[in-house]
Amino acid sequence: MPRSHRSRGRAARAREPHPELDVDRLTAAWRRTEVRGGREWNVQPVSEAQAVKAYLCPGCGLEIDPGVAHLVAWRADGVLGEAADLASRRHWHTYCWRIGPT
């Protein structure tokens, strides 16, 4: 008897609604913590598709153009709290961050 290549559960799965994607949860998975110069930093990559605005890189002082992948970094151990740390986040060229802040 020939083998069937169809999944037996396909009809049942087709009736189930697709779960809504949680973008915050997905992007938080890429966030990491780094220690530099005795300070703890949250670092999150920004893909080309997510980069829709221009930013000034604090490492080199040059503009990060829209459509260029880069990193966003903010203090993870600031004394003023998480809201203040998020407000002071900065966009860095990936290379500038790698050689970067101390």
Phi, psi and omega in degrees: 000133179294150182275138178273136180263000181272143176286140181290334185264010185299316182296320180293320180291329181295333181277340181283138178291147179285131180294143179291137179283135178259098185297320179300318179293320180293316181288329178295333180294333180274345181292141178224167178245134178232151175249125179222128178059033180078004179246148179263133182235141167271132181232128181227125178288149175239122182283170178302318182292328180279340184277094185250353180236162175268143179225156173265127179281125179288345180284315184244347180081003180265161182282140170264111184288154173302143180087003179255125178295141181203190180237151171245131181230142175210154182299139177257350185231030181292149183279345182270358177103169185295321181297318179292321178297316178297322180294335182260015180294152182227149179264128184238145164298144181303316180296316180299321178293319182299319181269352202293235198293147177240000000 
